[in-house]
Amino acid sequence: MHGNTSTKRNGQKTKACEDIVAEIKYFWQIHTAEGTVAAGVNLELTRDNVIESIGGNRNLNDNDLYLNYQTLSDPRLNAEKTVEITFKIAFIINPI
């Protein structure tokens, strides 16, 4: 999750959930195509109910960041988005 952030005019950094999932999907496809093992995924998350990433099931956008943006560094996923993305990873690894 270290790449693909965007910085808003007010200096807030964010990342779109769809970009995170796409990055993981490509990562998995490359390893599968090369016959190598994808050994893990690093998600930056917090137990706090922050809103530092956009998109996802609730379709949050840049205007929603003001609700609870707390980071001074890279955007993190809250528990809801972590679970959402984890289920998407499961479907990438083992599609139905």
Residue, then its C-alpha position, 0 to 999 in steps of 0.5 A: m500500500h505504499g504507492n499509489t497515493s494522491t495528495k489533495r490541495n489541502g495536503q491530505k494524502t489518500k488512496a482509493c480502495e479500488d486502486i489497492v485492490a487492483e494493485i493486489k490483483y496485478f501482483w497476484q496475476i504476475h506471480t501466477a503467470e511466473g509460477t512464483v509464490a506471492a508471499g504476502v500483502n502489506l496493508e496499512l491499517t488502524r483500529d481507529n475509525v478514520i476516513e483516510s481512504i476513498g471508494g469502497n462499499r460506501n463510495l467515500n470521496d475526497n469530500d468525506l475525508y474531513l469527517n475523520y482524517q487523522t494521519l500525518s503520514d500515509p493513509r490507513l485503512n479502518a477496520e471496515k475497509t480492511v475487512e472489505i479489502t480482505f474479502k476481495i483478496a480472498f476472491i482474487i486468490n480463489p475466485i468462485 
